[in-house]
Amino acid sequence: MSKSEKTKAFIIETVAPIFNKNGYSAMSLSKITAATGLTKGAIYGNFENKEQLAIAVFQFSVRRILKDLNAHVYQGKTPLAQLLNVATFYHNYYEYNRKLGGCPILNTGVDANNHNPLIIAKVRSYNERILDRFTNLIESCKASKEIKSSVDSSLYARRFFAMIEGAIYMSYIMEDKNYMKDLAVYMNQIIHKELI
C-alpha cells in the first residue's frame, strides 16, 4: 500500500461510523478533519468531494457487514443451515452494529433518498445484490431438496430483507435490542413452518 492509499483507507475507516451516524447532510468537513486530525487539503487530496467520500464510506461499511454475514452464513454445511444462519447473524446485530453507528444501508438510504441520486443509486445497488444473494440461497435450498420446490424464492428474499431492515429501524429508534432478537426467532419459525 502506498502512503496515499494508506491515508485514504485511514480516512474511510475513521469517518465511517461518524458519517453513518450523522448522515451526509450533517457531516461537515470540520467534523471530518477533527476526527482524522488531517487538513482539508489532505481530505480533498484523496477525495474529489464530500459525495465521493460518502460513497467510499458507505461501500466500506456495507462490505464489512456483508463479509461478517457471509462468514457466519457459510459456517453452515448445507444450504438450509446457511439460510438459518442468516437469522442467527441478526440475533446480536444490535450490539454488533452500534460500533458502526447503525445500519449503513438503512441510514444512508433514508438520508440520501430524494436528495442525492448518486448515493441512493449505490444503496439500491447493494439492496439488489443482497436480495439476489438471499434469493440464490433459497434456490440452493430448493435444489438440495431441503425446502419445498413450490417456495417463491424471490418473494421470501424480499420478505426477509424487509423484516430485517424493519427490525433494525425499530431497534435503533426504540433503543431496544429485542426487535433484532425477535426477528431472528421469527425468521427461524417462518423457515421451519412455511419453507420446509
C-alpha positions in Angstrom: 0.0 0.0 0.0 1.3 3.4 -0.9 1.3 6.3 1.5 -1.6 7.8 -0.4 -3.6 4.5 -0.2 -2.9 4.2 3.5 -4.2 7.8 4.1 -7.3 7.1 2.0 -8.0 3.9 4.0 -7.4 5.7 7.3 -9.9 8.5 6.4 -12.5 6.0 5.3 -12.2 3.8 8.4 -12.1 6.8 10.8 -15.1 8.6 9.4 -17.3 5.6 8.5 -19.1 5.4 11.9 -19.4 9.2 12.2 -20.7 9.5 8.6 -23.1 6.6 9.2 -24.4 8.1 12.4 -24.7 11.7 11.3 -25.7 11.3 7.7 -24.4 13.1 4.6 -26.1 16.4 5.1 -24.9 16.8 8.7 -21.4 15.6 8.1 -19.3 18.7 7.7 -15.7 19.0 6.6 -14.8 20.3 10.0 -16.1 17.1 11.6 -14.1 15.0 9.1 -10.9 17.0 9.9 -11.5 16.8 13.6 -12.0 13.1 13.5 -9.0 12.3 11.3 -6.6 15.1 12.5 -5.9 15.8 8.8 -6.2 19.1 7.0 -8.9 20.0 4.4 -6.2 19.7 1.8 -5.4 16.2 2.8 -9.0 15.2 2.7 -9.6 16.7 -0.7 -6.3 15.4 -1.9 -7.7 11.9 -1.5 -11.4 12.5 -2.4 -12.7 14.8 -5.1 -15.6 16.0 -2.8 -17.8 15.0 0.1 -20.1 12.9 -2.1 -17.2 10.8 -3.3 -16.1 10.3 0.4 -19.7 9.4 1.4 -19.9 6.7 -1.3 -16.5 5.3 -0.3 -17.5 5.2 3.4 -20.9 3.6 2.5 -19.2 0.9 0.5 -16.6 0.2 3.2 -19.3 -0.1 5.9 -21.6 -2.4 3.9 -18.8 -4.6 2.7 -17.6 -5.1 6.3 -21.1 -6.2 7.3 -21.5 -8.5 4.3 -18.1 -10.0 4.9 -19.1 -10.8 8.5 -22.6 -12.0 7.4 -21.1 -14.3 4.8 -18.5 -15.7 7.2 -21.3 -16.5 9.7 -23.7 -17.9 7.0 -21.0 -20.1 5.4 -20.4 -21.9 8.7 -23.5 -23.9 7.7 -22.7 -27.2 6.0 -25.9 -27.2 3.9 -27.9 -24.5 2.1 -30.6 -24.8 4.7 -28.1 -24.5 7.6 -26.8 -21.4 5.8 -30.2 -19.9 5.5 -30.9 -20.5 9.2 -27.5 -18.8 9.9 -28.8 -15.6 8.2 -31.4 -15.5 11.1 -28.8 -16.2 13.8 -26.5 -13.5 12.5 -29.1 -10.8 13.2 -29.8 -12.1 16.7 -27.0 -9.9 18.1 -26.9 -7.4 15.3 -28.0 -4.5 17.6 -24.8 -4.7 19.6 -22.7 -5.6 16.6 -23.8 -2.6 14.6 -23.6 0.1 17.3 -19.9 0.4 16.7 -20.7 1.2 13.0 -23.1 4.0 14.0 -26.1 1.9 12.9 -27.0 0.1 9.7 -25.4 1.8 6.7 -28.0 0.6 4.3 -30.8 2.0 6.3 -29.1 5.2 7.5 -27.6 6.1 4.1 -30.7 5.1 2.2 -33.0 7.3 4.3 -30.6 10.2 4.4 -29.9 10.2 0.6 -33.3 9.4 -0.7 -34.8 12.3 -2.7 -31.6 14.3 -2.1 -28.6 12.6 -3.6 -29.2 10.5 -6.8 -25.6 9.1 -6.9 -25.6 7.8 -3.3 -29.1 6.4 -3.4 -28.2 4.6 -6.6 -25.4 2.9 -4.7 -27.7 2.0 -1.8 -30.2 0.5 -4.3 -27.4 -1.4 -6.0 -26.4 -3.1 -2.7 -30.1 -3.8 -1.8 -30.4 -5.6 -5.2 -27.2 -7.6 -4.5 -28.4 -8.7 -1.1 -31.8 -9.6 -2.4 -30.1 -11.7 -5.2 -27.9 -13.5 -2.5 -31.0 -14.3 -0.4 -32.9 -15.5 -3.5 -30.0 -17.7 -4.6 -29.6 -19.1 -1.1 -33.3 -20.1 -1.0 -32.9 -21.5 -4.6 -30.0 -23.6 -3.3 -32.2 -24.9 -0.5 -34.8 -26.0 -3.1 -32.1 -27.6 -5.3 -30.9 -29.6 -2.3 -34.5 -30.6 -1.6 -34.2 -29.1 1.9 -37.2 -26.9 1.4 -40.4 -27.1 -0.8 -39.9 -26.7 -4.5 -43.1 -24.5 -4.6 -41.5 -21.8 -2.5 -41.2 -18.5 -4.3 -37.5 -17.7 -3.6 -37.7 -14.0 -4.7 -40.8 -13.4 -2.6 -39.3 -14.8 0.6 -36.0 -13.0 -0.1 -37.9 -9.7 -0.2 -39.9 -10.5 2.9 -36.8 -11.5 4.9 -34.9 -8.4 3.8 -37.8 -6.1 4.6 -38.2 -7.7 8.0 -34.5 -7.3 8.7 -34.4 -3.7 7.8 -37.7 -3.0 9.7 -36.3 -4.7 12.8 -33.1 -2.7 12.5 -35.1 0.5 12.3 -37.2 -0.3 15.3 -34.3 -1.5 17.4 -32.4 1.8 17.0 -35.4 4.2 17.2 -36.7 2.4 20.3 -33.2 1.6 21.7 -34.4 -2.0 22.2 -32.3 -5.0 21.0 -35.3 -7.3 21.4 -36.6 -6.3 18.0 -33.5 -8.0 16.5 -33.7 -11.0 18.8 -37.4 -11.4 17.9 -36.6 -11.1 14.2 -34.1 -14.0 14.4 -36.7 -16.2 16.2 -39.4 -15.3 13.7 -37.3 -15.9 10.6 -36.4 -19.3 12.0 -40.1 -20.0 12.5 -41.0 -18.9 9.0 -38.3 -21.1 7.5 -39.5 -24.2 9.5 -43.2 -23.6 9.1 -43.5 -22.2 5.6 -40.5 -23.3 3.6 -39.6 -26.8 4.9 
